[in-house]
Amino acid sequence: MIVLGCAPRARLGNGIVVIAALAVTGLGGCGRVGPPVAPERRLPYPVADLRGSVHDDAIELTWTTPSVRVDGTRLRDLSSAKVFRAEDAGTGAPRAAVRSGTRIPGYTEVATIPLGDDAPTSSGPLSYVDRGGLEVGRRYTYVVLTVDDRGRISAPSSRLSVTYAAAPASPGDLKAEAGDKEARLTWATPASPGDATAPAPLSYEVFRAVGPDAALVPIGRTSTGVTELIDRGLQNDLNYSYAVRAIRSTAGTTVYGPLSARVAVTPVDTTPPAPPTDLTAVPSTGAVRLSWRPSPDADVAVYIVYRAESGRDFVRIGSARPPAVVYTDRDLPSGRYQYVITAQDAGSRANESERSNVVTVTVP
C-alpha cells in the first residue's frame, strides 16, 4: 500500500513553492493507516433473546433485532432476518446450529423477514408465526440469522426448542358484573383442555378494551384453576369489554388457547355519599329556615329536603344544590313539623345518602 504523506516543501526563487510527493509505506504522520478490522468483527451481533410459545394452531417466535455489530459499533443497515427450523421426536439434546455460508446444516429455512427502510419493522421487537406442518408431540428447534446490506451474516442465535401441543379451547360462559369502579368476571373451564393424554391444570389470561370495538390488551393472569377475576380501578359510567383465554404449560412449553367471545360491562357508582350533619331549623310565621353542615363527599349533586307533618311520614318537599346549605320552607300553616336532609350524588344511579339528624319545630 502506498500512501501520500505530508510532503516536504522546497522554495525556489520568485516565491515558487514545489511540493514533493513522498511515497511512504506504513509511515506515521499525516499518512498513518490504522490496523485493519477482522471481517468477523463487522458481522451483525447474533440475536440473544429468541423466545417462543404455542398459540392456537401455531408456534409464535419473538426476538429483539440487534442494534450493534460484534465489534460494538452501531448497526444501521440490516436487510433481513432468516428463520431456520429443525424437528425431532424430542429425545436427547436438540440439534446443534452451526452456520455454513448462508445455511445451517440440518435446519430448514422457513422464513426471510425484510428489515430494510421500506420494511414494516427495521429495528426493535420482531415476531414470526410458524404454521408449517406442525405435529402434536414433535419438538421444533429454531435459530435466527440477521443479514446486513453488504450480505454479512451473523452467527446463529441461541437455540429455542418448542414441543408442539394442542391448545385448550376458549373458556365458555364469560360473565361480567358491574360494580363501583370495578368489574367482576367469571367464566367456565374450557370444554377441551387441549391434551387429553396428559392434562395439565389451566391458568387464564384476561384481556380488556375500553369500548366494544377497541383492541384488547392483557391486564392479568389468574393462578392455576382460578376462573374469576375482579378488575378494579375502573372509571364509572365508561363501557369496557373483556375476553379470556386458557393457558397450559406442558413439556416446558407454554400453550395459549384462543380468546373467548367478548362481554361488555359498565361500572357504576353504588356508594352513596355521607349524609349532611348538624341540621338546624328556625321557625317564623308561616316559614321554617333550615341550615346544615354539608356532606364531605365531592360528588354530591343535590341536597334533598324532607318534611313530616305531625303523625305522618316524611315526604320530599324541595332541594338545594351545592354549595348551598340552606333551605326555607314557606307558606306553612301553624303546627308542628319535622325535617331531615339527605345528599344525592351525580352518578347514573343517583345514590342517596342516609338521613341527617331529625329536627322538630312549631310554626306559630
Number of C-alpha atoms within 10 A of each C-alpha: 7 11 16 14 18 15 13 10 11 10 10 9 6 6 7 9 11 12 12 12 13 13 15 15 14 13 14 10 9 11 16 14 13 7 6 6 9 9 10 14 13 18 21 29 25 22 22 15 15 20 17 21 22 25 22 20 21 21 22 17 19 15 18 15 24 21 18 16 18 17 15 12 13 12 18 17 17 24 20 20 22 19 22 22 21 21 20 14 11 16 8 7 7 18 17 13 23 15 15 9 9 14 15 19 15 13 20 14 16 13 15 15 18 17 22 17 13 9 12 10 15 20 18 10 11 16 15 16 16 18 12 10 6 17 14 12 15 16 21 21 21 28 23 25 23 27 23 19 13 9 13 18 24 24 22 22 21 15 19 17 23 24 25 24 29 22 24 26 21 25 25 17 14 19 18 26 15 18 20 17 18 21 25 16 21 18 19 14 20 18 11 14 22 22 15 10 6 8 14 15 14 22 19 26 19 22 20 22 19 15 16 16 10 11 11 17 13 13 12 13 17 16 12 13 11 16 19 18 18 13 17 13 10 17 15 18 17 13 15 22 22 27 26 28 23 28 27 24 17 15 12 10 16 18 26 29 25 18 19 21 15 19 18 19 22 21 22 21 20 18 15 20 22 20 22 23 19 12 19 19 20 15 17 15 13 14 17 21 14 20 17 19 14 21 21 12 14 10 15 25 18 19 27 20 22 19 21 17 14 12 9 10 10 16 13 13 12 14 17 16 14 16 11 13 16 19 18 15 15 12 10 14 11 13 12 14 20 19 25 25 27 23 30 23 23 16 17 11 14 18 17 21 21 16 18 20 16 16 17 17 16 15 16 13
